Amino acid sequence: MAVTLTYFGHATFGVDADGTKLLIDPFLAPNSPVAPADVTADSVEADVIILTHGHADHMADAIPVAKRTGCLVICNFEIGDWLMGQGIENVHQMHIGGGYNFDFGRVKLTIAHHGSGLPDGSYGGNPSGILIHFNDGTDVYFAGDTALTYDMRLIGDVGGVDLAALPIGDNFTMGPDDAILAAQFVKAKKVIPHHYNTFPPIEQDVEAFAQKLQDETDIECAILNPGDTLTV
């Protein structure tokens, strides 16, 4: 089994886990200004959607994809209630600190410091990160939108992760320097930076981040352009 990630821009990832297609925080074209134009809610593959929080730049396409595919949506309790009120029936509700074994692996929601209001202004519960232990033993951490938190050390304390997808945009989330600390806290073997350069307030020099990460930690940085794929 191999776990393959495809970056769709901003904070959206596709994951192929031995044939199971996961979609993390779907914000696709034309909603996203940086997503590949040929990847839309009408075309993207998904057996499972996982949501970190309720902001539109993370779930603008969750409902249309879920309705088209009938895929399972994994999210916190409040977002799950809201989705079911929008006609989405295949929902698995979780909350921070809880884990659950799915066919592709074990999902655990982790602490994130951010907001989670839903697109229509409804309450979206607490934001979260996503820790996935895939069936082949690969561990991937999607931090979602978050500040640097000392709780990230707990992920490192139990063994760390093969890959961490970390926001570096600053302004709304942690910036590059805090992301370097986060990578060390979770003992990541490799980092994918995301949530940068989508909008003016989160513009960053990603090459400079990658170089500083390498110089200060020896952790590899995989810079993915929208549409690029990485096998973990």
Secondary structure by P-SEA (a helix, b strand, c coil): cbbbbbbccccbbbbbcccbbbbccccccccccccccccccccccccbbbbcccccccccaaaaaaaaccbbbbbcaaaaaaaaaacccbbbbbcccbbbbcccbbbbbbbbcbbbbccccccccbbbbbbbbccccbbbbccccccccccaaaaaaacccccccccccccccccaaaaaaaaaaacccbbbbcccccccccccaaaaaaaaaaacccbbbbbbcccccccc
